[in-house]
Amino acid sequence: MAATLSPVRSLARSFLDSNPFYLISACCMLAGCVALTNSLSWVSIPTPNLLILIFTLNLYEAALIALAAYLILVRALRRDGLMLIILELFFLIDVTFLVSEIATQKSWIGPTIAIITYCAAIIKLAVILRILGLRHLFAQFAFILIQLATILSLPIIFSRHPDGSVSPLSFYIAWWIVGLMPVAYELLTKLFPTPASLSRTITTYTLLPWLSLVAHLAILHYVYDVPFFGAMAAPLLLALAMTLNRAQPTRLFSRRDIVVIRTLLPLAALFVSSNTPAALTLILDHNGHLIFTTLRLTLIATYLEFIYFFGSAYWIPGVVLGILIALAAAYGPTIDQLENWTQAAWTRLSTLILNILPTTQIAWGATGVVAAFIFLALGAAVSLRRSPKS
C-alpha cells in the first residue's frame, strides 16, 4: 500500500518544495486590482475606491517585504525570501497602474499620491537592499529611483496639458527619455564604482522598471489616442544597443554576434527614422538653424554610441568633433553657398594662372632660363644635405 502511494507523496512533496503559493498570491492580488479598477474595460472608478486599493496594495507590499526579511535574516531561507523580493518588484513598479490611474485626474490628489508613493518606494527599496546585504550599490539604487520617478511623473505631465490632448512630439520626447535610461545607468556607474558582476536579483531590479516604463508609455498612446510613428522606436533600438554593450558572450551568442547586433541596432534606428515626419520635428530657434528632425536626432545619437562602443579612448575628442560638425551644419554655409564659393574661387584661380603664364616665345624662353637656375639651386641643396661616402 505504501509503495502505491509513493508517487503521489513524491508529487505532493515536489509541489510543496517548489512553494508556488507566493506566486499564486501575487497573481491573485494583481487579478483583484485589475478587476476592481475596471482595467479590462478602461472605465474609471471613483477616487475613494482607488485610494483604498492603493492603501491595500501598499499593505500587501509591506507584508511581502516583512516576510522576506524574516525568511532571509532569521530563518536563512534565502530562496523563498528572494522569491518574495522579486514579486515585490512587480508591485513596486506600479504594475497594477493604480497610481497612473489616479494621476490622470486633474486635481491635487494625483501629484500628492505620486509623491507619497515615490517616498514609500525609496524606503521599500532601501529596506530590500539592506535585507539582501547590499549597502554600497549607489548607482543601481539611484537608477531604479530615476526610473520609478519617470513612471510616476509621465501620466501627471501628460494629464496637465491645457487642451487635454498630447501631441505626437511630446510622446516622441518621452520615448527619448525612455531610450536614454541606459545612458543614465552608464553615467551612474562611472560616478559610483560598481562590482563587475551583479546578482540576478539586482539585475532584475534594474531591468524590470525600464520594461514597465515602456509598457506605461505604450498604454498612454492608447489613452490619448496618439499614433505610434516608426521613428519612436529609434530610442528603444539605441537603448538595446547600449544595454548590449554590457552583455557577456555565451554559448548562444559569441562576442562577434554581440558586436554585430550592437552595430545593426543603431543602423535600424536610422532606418526607422528616415521618413522624418513633420509632426516629430523640433525647431529650437526662429531662424531655422537648429532644426532636429527624427533622422538628424538619431544620427547624432548613433554617432555618439559608435564612438562610445568602438573608440571609448577618444570619447572626448570625438564628442568635441561632433559638436563642431553639428554647429557647422547648423550655422555654417549651406551646400549651395559652398558650391557658389568653390566656383568663384576656381574662376579667380584660373584667371590668375592665365595672367601669369607666358604668352610669347621670348617670355617662355626667359621663364625656362629662370626655372633652370631654380632647379639647379634645389639640386645643390639636396646634394649638400647628404653625408660624404667613402
N, C-alpha and C positions, 0 to 999 in steps of 0.2 A: 504493500500500500504506500509505504514511504517512497519507494522507487517511482511509483506512478505520479506522485505529487511533486517530485523533484523538479521537473521542468517548469511547473507553474511557480514554485517557490523561487526558482532561479530567475524567471522573468520578473516576478514581483520585486526581487532584490535588486535587479538591474534598474528597474523603474525608480525605486527609492534612491539608489545610489546616484542616478542622474539628477534627481531632485528637480523635476520640471515645474514645481508649484510656484516658484518665484516668477518664472516666465508666464505661466498661466495667470498669475495675479496681475502682472503688468499689462497683459493683453486685456484682461477684464476691465482694469482701470481706464485703459485707452479706449476700449469699445464703449464704456459707460460715458466718458467725456464726449466722444463723437456723437453718441445717440442723444445725450442731454443738450448739446449745443446745436442740434439740427444741422450738423456739418454735412450730412448727406444731401440735404435739400437746400443748403445755403440760405436758410431763413434765420434772421437774427432773433435772439431771445432777450428777454428783459435783463437790464443791467444787474439787478439784485441777484438773479439766478447765476449770472456769470461770476459775480463776486463770491458767491457761496462755492461754486465749483473751483475757483482759483484757490480759495482757502482750503478746501478739501484736498486738492491736489498737492498743495504745499505740506499739508499734514501727512499725506501719504509719502512724499519725498523725505520728510523728516524721519518717518518710520523706517524707510529703506536705509538711510544713512546710519541711523542708530543701530539697526540690526547688523549692518555690515561692520560697524565699529566693534560690536560685541563679538561677532564671529571671528574677526581677524585678530583683534588685540587681546581678547580674553580666552577664546576657545581655540585659537590658532587654526581655524578652518578657513584658510585663505581662498580656496577655490570657491566656496559658497559666498564668501564676502565679496570677492571680485565680481561674481555674477550680479549681486545686488548693486554694486557700484556702476557697472556697465548699464544696468537697467535704469538707474537714476539719471544717467546722462540723457536718455531719450526724453525724460520729462524736464530736465534742466534746460534743454534747447527748445522748449515750447513746442514739442511735437504735437500737442493737443490743440495748438493755435488759440488757446483761450485768451492769452494776453493780446495777440494780434486782433482777435475779435473785438475786444473791448477798447483797444487803442484806436480803432477806426471811428469811434463815436466822437463827435466834435464837442468835447467838454473837458473839464479839468480832470475828470476821473481817469481817462486813458493815460495821459502822461504820468499822473501820480502813481497809478498801479504799475506802470512800466518801471518807474524809478524804484519803487519798493521791491518789485520783483528782481531788478538788477542788483540791488544791495543784498537781497537774500541770496542771490546766485553767487555773489562774492564770498559770502560766509560759507555757503554749501561747498563751493569749490575748495576753499582753504581747508575746511574740515576734511574733505575727501583726500586731499594731498597729504594732510597730516596722518590720516589713517594708513595711507599707503607708505608712509615714511619718506615722502619726497618733499623736502622742505627748501630745496635750492633750485627748483625749476622755474625761475622767474620769467624766462622767455615764454614757456608754454602757458604759464598762469596768465600772463598779460595777453597772449594771443587768444586764448579762449575767451577772456573777458571782452576783448575787442570785437570778436565775432558775436558774442551774446548782445553787446550794445548795438551792433548793427541790426541784428534780428529784431530787437525791440524798437529801434528808432525808425526803421523804414516804414512800417504801417502808420506811425504817427505823422511822419513828414508827408507822406502821400495823402493822408486824410485831411491835412491842413491846406490843401490847395484852394485858392479862392472860389473858383467856379465848380469845385467838386470833381473835376476831371484831371487826369495826369497825362502829360504829353509823352510821346514816344522818346523824346530826347531825355526827359527825366529818367525814364526806365533805362535808357542806354547808359547814362552816367551811373545809375545804380548797378548795372551789370559790370561796369568797370571797377566800381568799388569792390564788388564780389571777386572779380578777377585779380585784384591787387592784394588780396589776403595772403597768398603765398609769398609775395614780395615783403609784406609786413613781417611775416614769420622769419624770413631770411635776415631782415634787418634786426629783429629782436635777438636772434641767435648770435649775431655779430656783437651786439651790445652786451648781452649776458651769456657767459660761457655755458654751453650745453653739452651733456655727455654724448659721446659718439653714437651710442646705441640707446634707444629708449624702449621701455616696456610696451607691450601691446596695449595695455590699458591706457597709458598716456597718449600713445599714437591714436587710439580710438577717440580719446577726448579732444584731440586737436583736429581730427579729420571730420568727425560727425557734425560738429557745429557748422562747418563750411557747407556740407551737403544739405543741412537743414536750411541754411541761408539761401542756397539755390532753390530749394523747394518753396520757401516762403515767397521769394521774389517771383517765381513762376506762377504761383497761385494769385499773386497780386495782379498779374497780367489778366487773369480771368475776372478778378473782382472789378477792375477798372476798364475792362474791355479794350485793352491796348494790344494791337497785333505784335507778334514777335518777329522782328526782322532778322534775316540771316546774319547781319553784322553784329547782332547782340550776342552771338555765340563766340565771337572772336576773343573776348576776355576770358571765357571759360577754357578755350583751347590754349591760350597763352598760360593760364594758371596751371593746367595739367602739365604743360611742358616744364614749368618752374618746379612743380612737385616731383616730376621725374628726375630732376637734377639731383635729388637726394636718394633716388632708387638704387638698390644694390643688385648686382647680377644674380640670377637664379638659374635653375635648370631649364626653365621655360624661356627665360629672356636673358640672353647674354649681354655683355656690356655693349657690344656692337648694335644689338637690337634696340637697346635703350637710347643710344646716341641717334640712331636713325629715326626713331619715333619722336625723340626730343627735337629733331630737326624738322620733321614733317609737320608737326602740330602748329608751329608758328606760320609755316607756309600755307597750311589750311586756313589759318586765321586771316591771312592776307587774301585768300581766295574768297571767303565768305564776306569780306569787307569791300570787295572790289566794286560792287554795284553803287556804293556811296549814295544812299537815299538822302534826299534833301531834308526829310524830317529829322535826321540824326546829325545834321551838320551844325557845328558850333562855331560861332563868329564872336571873337573877343574884342575887336576894335571896330570903329566906324569906317576906317579907311580900307578895310578888307584885307589887311596884311596877314593877320593871324586867323586864318580860316582852317578849322580842323574838320576835315571830312573823315568818314569811317576808315577809309584807306590810309590817309595820312597818319591818323592816330595809331592805327595798328602797325603801320610801317615803323613809326618811332619806337613803339613797344617791342617789336620784333628785333629791331637794331640793337636795343639795349639788352634784350635777352641773349642774343647771339654773342655779344661782347662778354656778357657775364658767364655764358656757358663755355666758350672756346677761347677767350682771351682775358680771363679774370686778372692776370698780371698787368694788363694795360687798360683796366676798367676806367680809371680816372681820365687818362688821355683820350680814350675812346669816347667818353661822355662829353668831354670838352669839345672834341672834334665834331660830335653830333650836334651839340648846341650851336657851334659856329655855322655848320651847314644849314641847320634849321633857320637861324637868323638870316643867313644869306638868301635862303629860299623865300623867306617872308618879306624882308625889307630890301633885298638886293635887286638888281635889274632882272627884267623878265627875259624870256628866250628871244622874243622879238627885238628887244633892246640890244641884247648881246649880238644877235645876228647883224643888226644895223651898225653897231660899233665895229665889229670884225670887218664888215665890208668897207666901212670908211677907212679903217686903218690899213687895209690891203691896198686901197686906192692911193692913199698917201705914200705908202712904201714903194709901190710900183712906179709912181710918178717920180719919187726921189731917185730911184735906181736908174730910170731912163734919163734923168737930167745929169747923173754922174757919169754914165757910160760915154766913152768917146764916140764921136760921130764922123771924124775924118781919119785919113790914113796917117797923117803926121801925129795926130793925137794918140792913135793906137800905138805908133812906134815909141812915142815918149812914155806911154804907160808901160810898155814892155821893158824899156831900159830901167825905169824906176823899180818895177817888180823884180828885175834881175838882181839889183843891189839889195833889195829887201830880203829875198830868199837866200842870197849869199850870206847876209848877216845872220839869218836864222840858222843856216847850216854851220856857221862858225861857232855860234853859241852852243849848239848841240855837241860839237866836237870838243870844245873846251871843257864841257862838264864831265867828259869821260876821263877815267883814271888811266895813266900810261900802262901799256902792256909790254912785258919783256919779250 
